[in-house]
Amino acid sequence: MALVRSLLGAKKILGRSVSAASTSKRAASAAPKGFLAVYVGEAQKKRYVVPISYLSQPSFQALLSKSEEEFGFDHPMGGLTIPCPEHIFINITSRLQ
């Protein structure tokens, strides 16, 4: 059930960020099919493109939960923002590959 909520929450976030973007901005920042863009960092945010398959991984879901706690569904970068140090994000995602 938690997986379904996480996936629905991510879809809600992604749907809002895409619908709010202008056509030219969307084309410039669009992720390839099968991937999603996330912004990671505490003070300075850096954009990463990750496979959507990560959404089903428990360690990535923990990052999504942290994001939901901090931002709800209102992400300041216009896309999914994950509030964790960049090195932790890299550590987690490198284990998922």
C-alpha positions in Angstrom: 0.0 0.0 0.0 2.9 2.4 0.8 4.4 1.7 -2.7 1.1 2.6 -4.3 0.9 5.9 -2.3 4.5 6.7 -3.2 3.9 6.1 -6.9 0.7 8.1 -6.8 2.4 10.9 -5.0 5.2 11.0 -7.5 2.8 10.9 -10.4 0.9 13.9 -8.8 4.1 15.8 -8.4 5.3 15.1 -11.9 1.9 15.9 -13.4 1.9 19.3 -11.7 5.4 20.1 -12.8 4.7 19.2 -16.4 1.4 21.0 -16.7 2.8 24.1 -15.1 5.8 24.3 -17.4 5.7 26.3 -20.7 6.2 24.4 -23.9 9.7 25.8 -24.5 10.8 25.3 -20.9 9.4 21.7 -21.0 11.3 20.9 -24.1 14.6 22.2 -22.6 14.2 20.4 -19.3 12.4 17.2 -20.4 13.8 13.9 -19.4 14.1 11.1 -21.9 11.2 8.6 -22.0 11.5 6.1 -19.1 13.4 8.6 -16.9 12.5 11.4 -14.5 14.4 14.5 -13.5 15.0 15.2 -9.8 16.7 18.0 -8.1 19.0 17.0 -5.2 20.9 18.9 -2.6 20.4 21.0 0.5 21.6 24.6 -0.3 22.4 24.2 -4.0 20.2 21.9 -6.1 21.6 19.8 -8.9 19.5 18.1 -11.5 19.8 14.4 -12.0 17.9 12.2 -14.5 17.1 8.7 -13.1 15.2 5.7 -14.5 11.6 5.5 -13.4 12.3 1.9 -12.3 13.9 3.6 -9.2 10.4 4.5 -8.0 9.8 0.9 -7.0 13.0 0.6 -4.9 12.6 0.9 -1.1 15.7 3.1 -0.7 14.5 5.5 -3.4 11.0 5.5 -1.8 12.6 6.6 1.5 14.0 9.6 -0.4 10.6 10.3 -1.8 9.0 10.2 1.7 11.6 12.7 2.9 10.7 14.9 0.0 7.0 14.6 0.7 7.6 15.5 4.4 9.5 18.6 3.5 7.7 19.9 0.5 4.4 18.1 0.2 3.4 18.4 -3.4 4.7 22.0 -3.8 8.3 21.7 -5.1 10.2 25.0 -5.5 12.3 23.8 -8.4 9.2 22.9 -10.5 10.2 19.3 -10.5 10.7 16.6 -7.9 13.1 18.0 -5.2 14.9 15.6 -2.9 16.3 17.4 0.2 19.3 15.3 1.0 23.1 15.8 0.5 24.2 15.0 -3.0 26.7 12.4 -1.9 24.0 10.4 -0.1 21.8 10.5 -3.2 24.7 9.3 -5.4 25.5 6.6 -2.9 21.9 5.3 -2.9 21.4 5.5 -6.6 24.7 3.9 -7.4 23.6 0.8 -5.5 20.4 0.7 -7.5 22.2 0.5 -10.8 
